[in-house]
Amino acid sequence: MELVQVVLLLVLIGCALVALGATDLLVAVVLFGAFGFASAILFTLMNAVDVGFVEAIIGTVMTVIYISVLSGLERRSSR
């Protein structure tokens, strides 16, 4: 495995763990987008360009949908 692939795998694991522990929904959605972007790059580096392209498109569309839904919600603080 190349060093770039190992770094991307560590980024994926980091994004997933931080998103699981996030208390703010917007932070979780942004990390979801970063996870999708990193996985699209990883798929492209592994010569699965079609899968990487589909992941980039679906990840972008879903992130935009989630952010648009969150913008319509009322923000509350737990304090």
mmCIF file of the N, C-alpha and C atoms, coordinates in Angstrom:
data_MODEL
# 
_entry.id   MODEL 
# 
loop_
_atom_site.group_PDB 
_atom_site.id 
_atom_site.type_symbol 
_atom_site.label_atom_id 
_atom_site.label_alt_id 
_atom_site.label_comp_id 
_atom_site.label_asym_id 
_atom_site.label_entity_id 
_atom_site.label_seq_id 
_atom_site.pdbx_PDB_ins_code 
_atom_site.Cartn_x 
_atom_site.Cartn_y 
_atom_site.Cartn_z 
_atom_site.occupancy 
_atom_site.B_iso_or_equiv 
_atom_site.pdbx_formal_charge 
_atom_site.auth_seq_id 
_atom_site.auth_comp_id 
_atom_site.auth_asym_id 
_atom_site.auth_atom_id 
_atom_site.pdbx_PDB_model_num 
ATOM 1   N N  . MET A 1 1  ? 0.830   -1.179 0.000   1.00 0.00 ? 1  MET A N  1 
ATOM 2   C CA . MET A 1 1  ? 0.000   0.000  0.000   1.00 0.00 ? 1  MET A CA 1 
ATOM 3   C C  . MET A 1 1  ? 0.875   1.243  0.000   1.00 0.00 ? 1  MET A C  1 
ATOM 4   N N  . GLU A 1 2  ? 0.469   2.208  -0.772  1.00 0.00 ? 2  GLU A N  1 
ATOM 5   C CA . GLU A 1 2  ? 1.237   3.442  -0.835  1.00 0.00 ? 2  GLU A CA 1 
ATOM 6   C C  . GLU A 1 2  ? 0.962   4.310  0.387   1.00 0.00 ? 2  GLU A C  1 
ATOM 7   N N  . LEU A 1 3  ? 1.861   5.224  0.615   1.00 0.00 ? 3  LEU A N  1 
ATOM 8   C CA . LEU A 1 3  ? 1.731   6.108  1.773   1.00 0.00 ? 3  LEU A CA 1 
ATOM 9   C C  . LEU A 1 3  ? 0.478   6.982  1.679   1.00 0.00 ? 3  LEU A C  1 
ATOM 10  N N  . VAL A 1 4  ? 0.148   7.428  0.474   1.00 0.00 ? 4  VAL A N  1 
ATOM 11  C CA . VAL A 1 4  ? -1.032  8.274  0.288   1.00 0.00 ? 4  VAL A CA 1 
ATOM 12  C C  . VAL A 1 4  ? -2.300  7.510  0.649   1.00 0.00 ? 4  VAL A C  1 
ATOM 13  N N  . GLN A 1 5  ? -2.359  6.240  0.284   1.00 0.00 ? 5  GLN A N  1 
ATOM 14  C CA . GLN A 1 5  ? -3.530  5.427  0.611   1.00 0.00 ? 5  GLN A CA 1 
ATOM 15  C C  . GLN A 1 5  ? -3.649  5.216  2.116   1.00 0.00 ? 5  GLN A C  1 
ATOM 16  N N  . VAL A 1 6  ? -2.536  5.013  2.782   1.00 0.00 ? 6  VAL A N  1 
ATOM 17  C CA . VAL A 1 6  ? -2.560  4.842  4.236   1.00 0.00 ? 6  VAL A CA 1 
ATOM 18  C C  . VAL A 1 6  ? -3.028  6.123  4.913   1.00 0.00 ? 6  VAL A C  1 
ATOM 19  N N  . VAL A 1 7  ? -2.547  7.264  4.440   1.00 0.00 ? 7  VAL A N  1 
ATOM 20  C CA . VAL A 1 7  ? -2.962  8.545  5.006   1.00 0.00 ? 7  VAL A CA 1 
ATOM 21  C C  . VAL A 1 7  ? -4.458  8.750  4.788   1.00 0.00 ? 7  VAL A C  1 
ATOM 22  N N  . LEU A 1 8  ? -4.958  8.426  3.598   1.00 0.00 ? 8  LEU A N  1 
ATOM 23  C CA . LEU A 1 8  ? -6.389  8.576  3.335   1.00 0.00 ? 8  LEU A CA 1 
ATOM 24  C C  . LEU A 1 8  ? -7.224  7.638  4.207   1.00 0.00 ? 8  LEU A C  1 
ATOM 25  N N  . LEU A 1 9  ? -6.738  6.441  4.442   1.00 0.00 ? 9  LEU A N  1 
ATOM 26  C CA . LEU A 1 9  ? -7.452  5.532  5.345   1.00 0.00 ? 9  LEU A CA 1 
ATOM 27  C C  . LEU A 1 9  ? -7.497  6.082  6.766   1.00 0.00 ? 9  LEU A C  1 
ATOM 28  N N  . LEU A 1 10 ? -6.409  6.690  7.207   1.00 0.00 ? 10 LEU A N  1 
ATOM 29  C CA . LEU A 1 10 ? -6.401  7.306  8.536   1.00 0.00 ? 10 LEU A CA 1 
ATOM 30  C C  . LEU A 1 10 ? -7.346  8.500  8.597   1.00 0.00 ? 10 LEU A C  1 
ATOM 31  N N  . VAL A 1 11 ? -7.421  9.266  7.506   1.00 0.00 ? 11 VAL A N  1 
ATOM 32  C CA . VAL A 1 11 ? -8.372  10.382 7.445   1.00 0.00 ? 11 VAL A CA 1 
ATOM 33  C C  . VAL A 1 11 ? -9.802  9.850  7.511   1.00 0.00 ? 11 VAL A C  1 
ATOM 34  N N  . LEU A 1 12 ? -10.077 8.759  6.807   1.00 0.00 ? 12 LEU A N  1 
ATOM 35  C CA . LEU A 1 12 ? -11.417 8.162  6.844   1.00 0.00 ? 12 LEU A CA 1 
ATOM 36  C C  . LEU A 1 12 ? -11.788 7.709  8.251   1.00 0.00 ? 12 LEU A C  1 
ATOM 37  N N  . ILE A 1 13 ? -10.859 7.056  8.910   1.00 0.00 ? 13 ILE A N  1 
ATOM 38  C CA . ILE A 1 13 ? -11.124 6.593  10.276  1.00 0.00 ? 13 ILE A CA 1 
ATOM 39  C C  . ILE A 1 13 ? -11.324 7.785  11.212  1.00 0.00 ? 13 ILE A C  1 
ATOM 40  N N  . GLY A 1 14 ? -10.493 8.810  11.062  1.00 0.00 ? 14 GLY A N  1 
ATOM 41  C CA . GLY A 1 14 ? -10.626 10.002 11.901  1.00 0.00 ? 14 GLY A CA 1 
ATOM 42  C C  . GLY A 1 14 ? -11.953 10.711 11.686  1.00 0.00 ? 14 GLY A C  1 
ATOM 43  N N  . CYS A 1 15 ? -12.342 10.869 10.417  1.00 0.00 ? 15 CYS A N  1 
ATOM 44  C CA . CYS A 1 15 ? -13.630 11.520 10.121  1.00 0.00 ? 15 CYS A CA 1 
ATOM 45  C C  . CYS A 1 15 ? -14.791 10.730 10.710  1.00 0.00 ? 15 CYS A C  1 
ATOM 46  N N  . ALA A 1 16 ? -14.734 9.417  10.585  1.00 0.00 ? 16 ALA A N  1 
ATOM 47  C CA . ALA A 1 16 ? -15.822 8.593  11.102  1.00 0.00 ? 16 ALA A CA 1 
ATOM 48  C C  . ALA A 1 16 ? -15.919 8.678  12.615  1.00 0.00 ? 16 ALA A C  1 
ATOM 49  N N  . LEU A 1 17 ? -14.789 8.623  13.293  1.00 0.00 ? 17 LEU A N  1 
ATOM 50  C CA . LEU A 1 17 ? -14.816 8.670  14.755  1.00 0.00 ? 17 LEU A CA 1 
ATOM 51  C C  . LEU A 1 17 ? -15.268 10.026 15.282  1.00 0.00 ? 17 LEU A C  1 
ATOM 52  N N  . VAL A 1 18 ? -14.790 11.088 14.658  1.00 0.00 ? 18 VAL A N  1 
ATOM 53  C CA . VAL A 1 18 ? -15.188 12.421 15.115  1.00 0.00 ? 18 VAL A CA 1 
ATOM 54  C C  . VAL A 1 18 ? -16.662 12.668 14.800  1.00 0.00 ? 18 VAL A C  1 
ATOM 55  N N  . ALA A 1 19 ? -17.139 12.190 13.649  1.00 0.00 ? 19 ALA A N  1 
ATOM 56  C CA . ALA A 1 19 ? -18.554 12.353 13.301  1.00 0.00 ? 19 ALA A CA 1 
ATOM 57  C C  . ALA A 1 19 ? -19.453 11.590 14.266  1.00 0.00 ? 19 ALA A C  1 
ATOM 58  N N  . LEU A 1 20 ? -19.004 10.437 14.711  1.00 0.00 ? 20 LEU A N  1 
ATOM 59  C CA . LEU A 1 20 ? -19.794 9.671  15.680  1.00 0.00 ? 20 LEU A CA 1 
ATOM 60  C C  . LEU A 1 20 ? -19.900 10.395 17.015  1.00 0.00 ? 20 LEU A C  1 
ATOM 61  N N  . GLY A 1 21 ? -18.848 11.098 17.393  1.00 0.00 ? 21 GLY A N  1 
ATOM 62  C CA . GLY A 1 21 ? -18.852 11.786 18.680  1.00 0.00 ? 21 GLY A CA 1 
ATOM 63  C C  . GLY A 1 21 ? -19.349 13.220 18.619  1.00 0.00 ? 21 GLY A C  1 
ATOM 64  N N  . ALA A 1 22 ? -19.688 13.693 17.432  1.00 0.00 ? 22 ALA A N  1 
ATOM 65  C CA . ALA A 1 22 ? -20.104 15.096 17.283  1.00 0.00 ? 22 ALA A CA 1 
ATOM 66  C C  . ALA A 1 22 ? -21.491 15.307 17.881  1.00 0.00 ? 22 ALA A C  1 
ATOM 67  N N  . THR A 1 23 ? -21.621 16.384 18.636  1.00 0.00 ? 23 THR A N  1 
ATOM 68  C CA . THR A 1 23 ? -22.927 16.716 19.200  1.00 0.00 ? 23 THR A CA 1 
ATOM 69  C C  . THR A 1 23 ? -23.681 17.705 18.321  1.00 0.00 ? 23 THR A C  1 
ATOM 70  N N  . ASP A 1 24 ? -22.956 18.421 17.467  1.00 0.00 ? 24 ASP A N  1 
ATOM 71  C CA . ASP A 1 24 ? -23.580 19.370 16.547  1.00 0.00 ? 24 ASP A CA 1 
ATOM 72  C C  . ASP A 1 24 ? -23.837 18.670 15.218  1.00 0.00 ? 24 ASP A C  1 
ATOM 73  N N  . LEU A 1 25 ? -25.054 18.777 14.711  1.00 0.00 ? 25 LEU A N  1 
ATOM 74  C CA . LEU A 1 25 ? -25.409 18.099 13.473  1.00 0.00 ? 25 LEU A CA 1 
ATOM 75  C C  . LEU A 1 25 ? -24.660 18.657 12.273  1.00 0.00 ? 25 LEU A C  1 
ATOM 76  N N  . LEU A 1 26 ? -24.406 19.946 12.255  1.00 0.00 ? 26 LEU A N  1 
ATOM 77  C CA . LEU A 1 26 ? -23.684 20.538 11.127  1.00 0.00 ? 26 LEU A CA 1 
ATOM 78  C C  . LEU A 1 26 ? -22.253 20.012 11.050  1.00 0.00 ? 26 LEU A C  1 
ATOM 79  N N  . VAL A 1 27 ? -21.622 19.841 12.189  1.00 0.00 ? 27 VAL A N  1 
ATOM 80  C CA . VAL A 1 27 ? -20.272 19.268 12.224  1.00 0.00 ? 27 VAL A CA 1 
ATOM 81  C C  . VAL A 1 27 ? -20.293 17.849 11.683  1.00 0.00 ? 27 VAL A C  1 
ATOM 82  N N  . ALA A 1 28 ? -21.304 17.079 12.071  1.00 0.00 ? 28 ALA A N  1 
ATOM 83  C CA . ALA A 1 28 ? -21.416 15.706 11.586  1.00 0.00 ? 28 ALA A CA 1 
ATOM 84  C C  . ALA A 1 28 ? -21.627 15.666 10.074  1.00 0.00 ? 28 ALA A C  1 
ATOM 85  N N  . VAL A 1 29 ? -22.411 16.576 9.540   1.00 0.00 ? 29 VAL A N  1 
ATOM 86  C CA . VAL A 1 29 ? -22.659 16.605 8.094   1.00 0.00 ? 29 VAL A CA 1 
ATOM 87  C C  . VAL A 1 29 ? -21.398 17.009 7.339   1.00 0.00 ? 29 VAL A C  1 
ATOM 88  N N  . VAL A 1 30 ? -20.660 17.975 7.847   1.00 0.00 ? 30 VAL A N  1 
ATOM 89  C CA . VAL A 1 30 ? -19.416 18.387 7.195   1.00 0.00 ? 30 VAL A CA 1 
ATOM 90  C C  . VAL A 1 30 ? -18.411 17.241 7.208   1.00 0.00 ? 30 VAL A C  1 
ATOM 91  N N  . LEU A 1 31 ? -18.336 16.533 8.306   1.00 0.00 ? 31 LEU A N  1 
ATOM 92  C CA . LEU A 1 31 ? -17.439 15.379 8.374   1.00 0.00 ? 31 LEU A CA 1 
ATOM 93  C C  . LEU A 1 31 ? -17.900 14.258 7.456   1.00 0.00 ? 31 LEU A C  1 
ATOM 94  N N  . PHE A 1 32 ? -19.198 14.116 7.284   1.00 0.00 ? 32 PHE A N  1 
ATOM 95  C CA . PHE A 1 32 ? -19.726 13.153 6.320   1.00 0.00 ? 32 PHE A CA 1 
ATOM 96  C C  . PHE A 1 32 ? -19.275 13.515 4.906   1.00 0.00 ? 32 PHE A C  1 
ATOM 97  N N  . GLY A 1 33 ? -19.304 14.802 4.575   1.00 0.00 ? 33 GLY A N  1 
ATOM 98  C CA . GLY A 1 33 ? -18.832 15.250 3.269   1.00 0.00 ? 33 GLY A CA 1 
ATOM 99  C C  . GLY A 1 33 ? -17.345 15.006 3.082   1.00 0.00 ? 33 GLY A C  1 
ATOM 100 N N  . ALA A 1 34 ? -16.569 15.263 4.130   1.00 0.00 ? 34 ALA A N  1 
ATOM 101 C CA . ALA A 1 34 ? -15.123 15.016 4.066   1.00 0.00 ? 34 ALA A CA 1 
ATOM 102 C C  . ALA A 1 34 ? -14.837 13.528 3.914   1.00 0.00 ? 34 ALA A C  1 
ATOM 103 N N  . PHE A 1 35 ? -15.624 12.702 4.581   1.00 0.00 ? 35 PHE A N  1 
ATOM 104 C CA . PHE A 1 35 ? -15.472 11.251 4.466   1.00 0.00 ? 35 PHE A CA 1 
ATOM 105 C C  . PHE A 1 35 ? -15.736 10.799 3.031   1.00 0.00 ? 35 PHE A C  1 
ATOM 106 N N  . GLY A 1 36 ? -16.795 11.320 2.430   1.00 0.00 ? 36 GLY A N  1 
ATOM 107 C CA . GLY A 1 36 ? -17.113 10.963 1.055   1.00 0.00 ? 36 GLY A CA 1 
ATOM 108 C C  . GLY A 1 36 ? -16.051 11.424 0.077   1.00 0.00 ? 36 GLY A C  1 
ATOM 109 N N  . PHE A 1 37 ? -15.526 12.626 0.286   1.00 0.00 ? 37 PHE A N  1 
ATOM 110 C CA . PHE A 1 37 ? -14.478 13.150 -0.583  1.00 0.00 ? 37 PHE A CA 1 
ATOM 111 C C  . PHE A 1 37 ? -13.207 12.312 -0.473  1.00 0.00 ? 37 PHE A C  1 
ATOM 112 N N  . ALA A 1 38 ? -12.810 11.967 0.752   1.00 0.00 ? 38 ALA A N  1 
ATOM 113 C CA . ALA A 1 38 ? -11.605 11.155 0.950   1.00 0.00 ? 38 ALA A CA 1 
ATOM 114 C C  . ALA A 1 38 ? -11.777 9.760  0.372   1.00 0.00 ? 38 ALA A C  1 
ATOM 115 N N  . SER A 1 39 ? -12.965 9.189  0.516   1.00 0.00 ? 39 SER A N  1 
ATOM 116 C CA . SER A 1 39 ? -13.179 7.856  -0.051  1.00 0.00 ? 39 SER A CA 1 
ATOM 117 C C  . SER A 1 39 ? -13.216 7.905  -1.575  1.00 0.00 ? 39 SER A C  1 
ATOM 118 N N  . ALA A 1 40 ? -13.718 8.987  -2.162  1.00 0.00 ? 40 ALA A N  1 
ATOM 119 C CA . ALA A 1 40 ? -13.694 9.119  -3.625  1.00 0.00 ? 40 ALA A CA 1 
ATOM 120 C C  . ALA A 1 40 ? -12.256 9.195  -4.129  1.00 0.00 ? 40 ALA A C  1 
ATOM 121 N N  . ILE A 1 41 ? -11.412 9.936  -3.420  1.00 0.00 ? 41 ILE A N  1 
ATOM 122 C CA . ILE A 1 41 ? -10.002 10.001 -3.804  1.00 0.00 ? 41 ILE A CA 1 
ATOM 123 C C  . ILE A 1 41 ? -9.345  8.634  -3.661  1.00 0.00 ? 41 ILE A C  1 
ATOM 124 N N  . LEU A 1 42 ? -9.665  7.935  -2.576  1.00 0.00 ? 42 LEU A N  1 
ATOM 125 C CA . LEU A 1 42 ? -9.081  6.611  -2.349  1.00 0.00 ? 42 LEU A CA 1 
ATOM 126 C C  . LEU A 1 42 ? -9.503  5.635  -3.437  1.00 0.00 ? 42 LEU A C  1 
ATOM 127 N N  . PHE A 1 43 ? -10.767 5.638  -3.815  1.00 0.00 ? 43 PHE A N  1 
ATOM 128 C CA . PHE A 1 43 ? -11.230 4.762  -4.895  1.00 0.00 ? 43 PHE A CA 1 
ATOM 129 C C  . PHE A 1 43 ? -10.526 5.094  -6.207  1.00 0.00 ? 43 PHE A C  1 
ATOM 130 N N  . THR A 1 44 ? -10.317 6.372  -6.468  1.00 0.00 ? 44 THR A N  1 
ATOM 131 C CA . THR A 1 44 ? -9.638  6.783  -7.698  1.00 0.00 ? 44 THR A CA 1 
ATOM 132 C C  . THR A 1 44 ? -8.181  6.312  -7.697  1.00 0.00 ? 44 THR A C  1 
ATOM 133 N N  . LEU A 1 45 ? -7.521  6.418  -6.556  1.00 0.00 ? 45 LEU A N  1 
ATOM 134 C CA . LEU A 1 45 ? -6.139  5.943  -6.465  1.00 0.00 ? 45 LEU A CA 1 
ATOM 135 C C  . LEU A 1 45 ? -6.037  4.430  -6.612  1.00 0.00 ? 45 LEU A C  1 
ATOM 136 N N  . MET A 1 46 ? -7.117  3.725  -6.283  1.00 0.00 ? 46 MET A N  1 
ATOM 137 C CA . MET A 1 46 ? -7.120  2.264  -6.398  1.00 0.00 ? 46 MET A CA 1 
ATOM 138 C C  . MET A 1 46 ? -7.604  1.803  -7.777  1.00 0.00 ? 46 MET A C  1 
ATOM 139 N N  . ASN A 1 47 ? -7.627  2.740  -8.741  1.00 0.00 ? 47 ASN A N  1 
ATOM 140 C CA . ASN A 1 47 ? -8.016  2.475  -10.133 1.00 0.00 ? 47 ASN A CA 1 
ATOM 141 C C  . ASN A 1 47 ? -9.470  2.066  -10.284 1.00 0.00 ? 47 ASN A C  1 
ATOM 142 N N  . ALA A 1 48 ? -10.317 2.524  -9.385  1.00 0.00 ? 48 ALA A N  1 
ATOM 143 C CA . ALA A 1 48 ? -11.763 2.338  -9.514  1.00 0.00 ? 48 ALA A CA 1 
ATOM 144 C C  . ALA A 1 48 ? -12.364 3.719  -9.753  1.00 0.00 ? 48 ALA A C  1 
ATOM 145 N N  . VAL A 1 49 ? -12.035 4.286  -10.906 1.00 0.00 ? 49 VAL A N  1 
ATOM 146 C CA . VAL A 1 49 ? -12.405 5.659  -11.203 1.00 0.00 ? 49 VAL A CA 1 
ATOM 147 C C  . VAL A 1 49 ? -13.913 5.812  -11.258 1.00 0.00 ? 49 VAL A C  1 
ATOM 148 N N  . ASP A 1 50 ? -14.616 4.818  -11.802 1.00 0.00 ? 50 ASP A N  1 
ATOM 149 C CA . ASP A 1 50 ? -16.076 4.910  -11.888 1.00 0.00 ? 50 ASP A CA 1 
ATOM 150 C C  . ASP A 1 50 ? -16.715 4.933  -10.503 1.00 0.00 ? 50 ASP A C  1 
ATOM 151 N N  . VAL A 1 51 ? -16.216 4.123  -9.600  1.00 0.00 ? 51 VAL A N  1 
ATOM 152 C CA . VAL A 1 51 ? -16.745 4.099  -8.239  1.00 0.00 ? 51 VAL A CA 1 
ATOM 153 C C  . VAL A 1 51 ? -16.407 5.408  -7.521  1.00 0.00 ? 51 VAL A C  1 
ATOM 154 N N  . GLY A 1 52 ? -15.205 5.919  -7.728  1.00 0.00 ? 52 GLY A N  1 
ATOM 155 C CA . GLY A 1 52 ? -14.826 7.190  -7.135  1.00 0.00 ? 52 GLY A CA 1 
ATOM 156 C C  . GLY A 1 52 ? -15.675 8.338  -7.640  1.00 0.00 ? 52 GLY A C  1 
ATOM 157 N N  . PHE A 1 53 ? -15.991 8.326  -8.945  1.00 0.00 ? 53 PHE A N  1 
ATOM 158 C CA . PHE A 1 53 ? -16.829 9.371  -9.524  1.00 0.00 ? 53 PHE A CA 1 
ATOM 159 C C  . PHE A 1 53 ? -18.235 9.328  -8.942  1.00 0.00 ? 53 PHE A C  1 
ATOM 160 N N  . VAL A 1 54 ? -18.798 8.126  -8.846  1.00 0.00 ? 54 VAL A N  1 
ATOM 161 C CA . VAL A 1 54 ? -20.146 7.976  -8.281  1.00 0.00 ? 54 VAL A CA 1 
ATOM 162 C C  . VAL A 1 54 ? -20.157 8.387  -6.815  1.00 0.00 ? 54 VAL A C  1 
ATOM 163 N N  . GLU A 1 55 ? -19.134 8.032  -6.067  1.00 0.00 ? 55 GLU A N  1 
ATOM 164 C CA . GLU A 1 55 ? -19.048 8.428  -4.654  1.00 0.00 ? 55 GLU A CA 1 
ATOM 165 C C  . GLU A 1 55 ? -18.952 9.946  -4.515  1.00 0.00 ? 55 GLU A C  1 
ATOM 166 N N  . ALA A 1 56 ? -18.204 10.572 -5.391  1.00 0.00 ? 56 ALA A N  1 
ATOM 167 C CA . ALA A 1 56 ? -18.087 12.032 -5.336  1.00 0.00 ? 56 ALA A CA 1 
ATOM 168 C C  . ALA A 1 56 ? -19.424 12.701 -5.636  1.00 0.00 ? 56 ALA A C  1 
ATOM 169 N N  . ILE A 1 57 ? -20.133 12.211 -6.636  1.00 0.00 ? 57 ILE A N  1 
ATOM 170 C CA . ILE A 1 57 ? -21.431 12.793 -6.996  1.00 0.00 ? 57 ILE A CA 1 
ATOM 171 C C  . ILE A 1 57 ? -22.453 12.574 -5.889  1.00 0.00 ? 57 ILE A C  1 
ATOM 172 N N  . ILE A 1 58 ? -22.585 11.340 -5.432  1.00 0.00 ? 58 ILE A N  1 
ATOM 173 C CA . ILE A 1 58 ? -23.575 11.031 -4.397  1.00 0.00 ? 58 ILE A CA 1 
ATOM 174 C C  . ILE A 1 58 ? -23.219 11.721 -3.082  1.00 0.00 ? 58 ILE A C  1 
ATOM 175 N N  . GLY A 1 59 ? -21.940 11.736 -2.723  1.00 0.00 ? 59 GLY A N  1 
ATOM 176 C CA . GLY A 1 59 ? -21.529 12.409 -1.493  1.00 0.00 ? 59 GLY A CA 1 
ATOM 177 C C  . GLY A 1 59 ? -21.808 13.895 -1.524  1.00 0.00 ? 59 GLY A C  1 
ATOM 178 N N  . THR A 1 60 ? -21.569 14.522 -2.668  1.00 0.00 ? 60 THR A N  1 
ATOM 179 C CA . THR A 1 60 ? -21.836 15.954 -2.795  1.00 0.00 ? 60 THR A CA 1 
ATOM 180 C C  . THR A 1 60 ? -23.322 16.246 -2.722  1.00 0.00 ? 60 THR A C  1 
ATOM 181 N N  . VAL A 1 61 ? -24.114 15.477 -3.448  1.00 0.00 ? 61 VAL A N  1 
ATOM 182 C CA . VAL A 1 61 ? -25.564 15.700 -3.458  1.00 0.00 ? 61 VAL A CA 1 
ATOM 183 C C  . VAL A 1 61 ? -26.153 15.483 -2.066  1.00 0.00 ? 61 VAL A C  1 
ATOM 184 N N  . MET A 1 62 ? -25.747 14.420 -1.401  1.00 0.00 ? 62 MET A N  1 
ATOM 185 C CA . MET A 1 62 ? -26.296 14.134 -0.072  1.00 0.00 ? 62 MET A CA 1 
ATOM 186 C C  . MET A 1 62 ? -25.854 15.191 0.951   1.00 0.00 ? 62 MET A C  1 
ATOM 187 N N  . THR A 1 63 ? -24.625 15.679 0.848   1.00 0.00 ? 63 THR A N  1 
ATOM 188 C CA . THR A 1 63 ? -24.177 16.725 1.759   1.00 0.00 ? 63 THR A CA 1 
ATOM 189 C C  . THR A 1 63 ? -24.979 18.001 1.560   1.00 0.00 ? 63 THR A C  1 
ATOM 190 N N  . VAL A 1 64 ? -25.235 18.356 0.307   1.00 0.00 ? 64 VAL A N  1 
ATOM 191 C CA . VAL A 1 64 ? -26.038 19.549 0.026   1.00 0.00 ? 64 VAL A CA 1 
ATOM 192 C C  . VAL A 1 64 ? -27.460 19.371 0.550   1.00 0.00 ? 64 VAL A C  1 
ATOM 193 N N  . ILE A 1 65 ? -28.034 18.194 0.367   1.00 0.00 ? 65 ILE A N  1 
ATOM 194 C CA . ILE A 1 65 ? -29.392 17.931 0.866   1.00 0.00 ? 65 ILE A CA 1 
ATOM 195 C C  . ILE A 1 65 ? -29.423 18.018 2.389   1.00 0.00 ? 65 ILE A C  1 
ATOM 196 N N  . TYR A 1 66 ? -28.451 17.410 3.053   1.00 0.00 ? 66 TYR A N  1 
ATOM 197 C CA . TYR A 1 66 ? -28.427 17.442 4.517   1.00 0.00 ? 66 TYR A CA 1 
ATOM 198 C C  . TYR A 1 66 ? -28.264 18.870 5.039   1.00 0.00 ? 66 TYR A C  1 
ATOM 199 N N  . ILE A 1 67 ? -27.394 19.648 4.417   1.00 0.00 ? 67 ILE A N  1 
ATOM 200 C CA . ILE A 1 67 ? -27.198 21.031 4.866   1.00 0.00 ? 67 ILE A CA 1 
ATOM 201 C C  . ILE A 1 67 ? -28.447 21.864 4.618   1.00 0.00 ? 67 ILE A C  1 
ATOM 202 N N  . SER A 1 68 ? -29.132 21.629 3.497   1.00 0.00 ? 68 SER A N  1 
ATOM 203 C CA . SER A 1 68 ? -30.361 22.385 3.237   1.00 0.00 ? 68 SER A CA 1 
ATOM 204 C C  . SER A 1 68 ? -31.456 22.015 4.235   1.00 0.00 ? 68 SER A C  1 
ATOM 205 N N  . VAL A 1 69 ? -31.517 20.764 4.636   1.00 0.00 ? 69 VAL A N  1 
ATOM 206 C CA . VAL A 1 69 ? -32.488 20.360 5.656   1.00 0.00 ? 69 VAL A CA 1 
ATOM 207 C C  . VAL A 1 69 ? -32.121 20.976 7.004   1.00 0.00 ? 69 VAL A C  1 
ATOM 208 N N  . LEU A 1 70 ? -30.842 20.968 7.335   1.00 0.00 ? 70 LEU A N  1 
ATOM 209 C CA . LEU A 1 70 ? -30.411 21.551 8.609   1.00 0.00 ? 70 LEU A CA 1 
ATOM 210 C C  . LEU A 1 70 ? -30.638 23.050 8.660   1.00 0.00 ? 70 LEU A C  1 
ATOM 211 N N  . SER A 1 71 ? -30.568 23.714 7.514   1.00 0.00 ? 71 SER A N  1 
ATOM 212 C CA . SER A 1 71 ? -30.784 25.157 7.523   1.00 0.00 ? 71 SER A CA 1 
ATOM 213 C C  . SER A 1 71 ? -32.239 25.505 7.830   1.00 0.00 ? 71 SER A C  1 
ATOM 214 N N  . GLY A 1 72 ? -33.133 24.592 7.588   1.00 0.00 ? 72 GLY A N  1 
ATOM 215 C CA . GLY A 1 72 ? -34.547 24.831 7.891   1.00 0.00 ? 72 GLY A CA 1 
ATOM 216 C C  . GLY A 1 72 ? -34.923 24.496 9.318   1.00 0.00 ? 72 GLY A C  1 
ATOM 217 N N  . LEU A 1 73 ? -34.031 23.858 10.043  1.00 0.00 ? 73 LEU A N  1 
ATOM 218 C CA . LEU A 1 73 ? -34.305 23.494 11.433  1.00 0.00 ? 73 LEU A CA 1 
ATOM 219 C C  . LEU A 1 73 ? -33.927 24.614 12.380  1.00 0.00 ? 73 LEU A C  1 
ATOM 220 N N  . GLU A 1 74 ? -34.600 24.652 13.502  1.00 0.00 ? 74 GLU A N  1 
ATOM 221 C CA . GLU A 1 74 ? -34.272 25.628 14.535  1.00 0.00 ? 74 GLU A CA 1 
ATOM 222 C C  . GLU A 1 74 ? -33.080 25.116 15.332  1.00 0.00 ? 74 GLU A C  1 
ATOM 223 N N  . ARG A 1 75 ? -32.090 25.972 15.498  1.00 0.00 ? 75 ARG A N  1 
ATOM 224 C CA . ARG A 1 75 ? -30.919 25.588 16.286  1.00 0.00 ? 75 ARG A CA 1 
ATOM 225 C C  . ARG A 1 75 ? -31.194 25.782 17.761  1.00 0.00 ? 75 ARG A C  1 
ATOM 226 N N  . ARG A 1 76 ? -30.914 24.735 18.520  1.00 0.00 ? 76 ARG A N  1 
ATOM 227 C CA . ARG A 1 76 ? -31.092 24.801 19.968  1.00 0.00 ? 76 ARG A CA 1 
ATOM 228 C C  . ARG A 1 76 ? -29.773 24.448 20.634  1.00 0.00 ? 76 ARG A C  1 
ATOM 229 N N  . SER A 1 77 ? -29.571 25.005 21.778  1.00 0.00 ? 77 SER A N  1 
ATOM 230 C CA . SER A 1 77 ? -28.391 24.700 22.563  1.00 0.00 ? 77 SER A CA 1 
ATOM 231 C C  . SER A 1 77 ? -28.814 23.840 23.737  1.00 0.00 ? 77 SER A C  1 
ATOM 232 N N  . SER A 1 78 ? -27.947 22.893 24.114  1.00 0.00 ? 78 SER A N  1 
ATOM 233 C CA . SER A 1 78 ? -28.283 22.005 25.228  1.00 0.00 ? 78 SER A CA 1 
ATOM 234 C C  . SER A 1 78 ? -27.954 22.643 26.571  1.00 0.00 ? 78 SER A C  1 
ATOM 235 N N  . ARG A 1 79 ? -27.419 23.869 26.562  1.00 0.00 ? 79 ARG A N  1 
ATOM 236 C CA . ARG A 1 79 ? -27.059 24.521 27.820  1.00 0.00 ? 79 ARG A CA 1 
ATOM 237 C C  . ARG A 1 79 ? -28.228 25.182 28.447  1.00 0.00 ? 79 ARG A C  1 
# 
